[in-house]
Amino acid sequence: MDFDVLKDLVQTITRNKIKNIEVLGNPGQDKSRVEMMYDGISSGKFKSEEDVARHFFKSDAKDPNYRKLKNKLIRQLVNTAFFVDVNQPAFNDRAKAYFTAYRDFAAGVVFMTRNAVKSGIYIFQLVLEQAIKYEFTDLASDVSRMLRREYARVGGDHEKNQYYTGLYRKYEEKRRFETLALDYYETLVSYYLTRRSPNDEIHQSASNYFEELMPLAKMVDTSAFYSYTYYIGIIKHSSINDIEGALKLSEEALSILVPRKNTNRGTLVNFTMQKMAFYNQLRITDKEEVKKLLDYCLNFLEEGEFNWFRAHEVYFYHCTYSAQYEKALEIYEKITKVPSFGLLDGSHHDNWLLLGGYLHLLAKLGALDYSKVENIVGSFRYSRFFNDIEVLTKDKEGMNIPLILLSLLFHLAQKTFDEQKDITVEALEKYRQRWLSNDMNRRSDSFLKMLIAYAKKEYSSVAAEKKINKEFDILKSETPQVAGQNFAVEVVPYEALWELLNAKS
């Protein structure tokens, strides 16, 4: 840094009145109400605004004193965010650079607006260097544009103006193509995640987008563009249940993105989890390879963060699909003991409850030790279990399927189907015809037909046996289904459940 720039920085700060910065956790600071409110929310003591208002003001959330306290906490949290310690395991080099570059960019803007032009230019040049190094395309475009403008004005440095003009055009073009790829991806995913394969309309849109974007990849040459383009390609194949094609693209994406130093680690985790899921669907049960994929994901993840749970969930399916039921139980125990497990909400929380239910079913079918399952998962009563699940019960086309099947399988395993009155053959048949008689749910449709025959004790007749064999052939010819592209419809493959059920009878 030239001394003129340092002097400019000092004079700028001198000219402008420095306000006392209110941040959380100042050393020696007495516990204020703001600090106590922060601690209470952080520890879980306060569950709602009403709890806070009641504790401090014996009032409710409409109290002006509470709103003033809340706004003060918000302001201090925002101020404190600028002093987050990035020298933590959660921050790799790219994450540190991202945080620092945007923080310094904000400082540069402040200096520019206070007419500290030399200081602003110096800071922007440092930011631009990091933005280019780590492929922060948006930031590189914005900073080079601002530097171009300043060098057109400050002393009219034509050479530098042209240099930054070139950089601006280069990164603005990259940004334009990244934005296009992102727009296509978001357009697809907003609909794709609410449906299940096969879907010809999504397939056609994804095919068109992929064919448009892929030829541009080498020219744009950013990790973000490659990522969005390959995500679209995977949707193209998954939407028509071409899992082999989707797996091939996920492997191709990883072969490009892994060697690049600037690839977002969340992107690498997502493609790796996709690969694990495709292995499950294709019944590739290579234990060593899948464990390597899991370990690769966990190398980038902090225990308790969302993708940490998701990676273990995909691995749980690998264990049930490869008949490693004891290992699946170990995964369940590991997950539910993590303190942040209770923070999972919606379908993600429901799904782990569902997995626990299937562990109980495996115990009933003799594949696991029942006392061990009960010790880890807890006692199981289907009526209470069904009430605890909030989201999945409303999804008639996706995760509702294993929920319905779980109840039926439990009764069949316990030989209590004839004694209970909650599930009738007629109701099951009506459900099957309404929700499962389509290409989307072919495997579930066939399996439910087999279970209905089992419940009616028809499976031992020659005609029923012929019918069941036909449905069993359908199971073997189709890949296991995925609901919403996030969760497995089959927690345990239907073929395995059928064999366990017959072995117990």
Beta strands, then each sheet from edge to edge (+ up, - down):
strand 1: 482-483
strand 2: 487-488
sheet 1: 1+ 2-
end
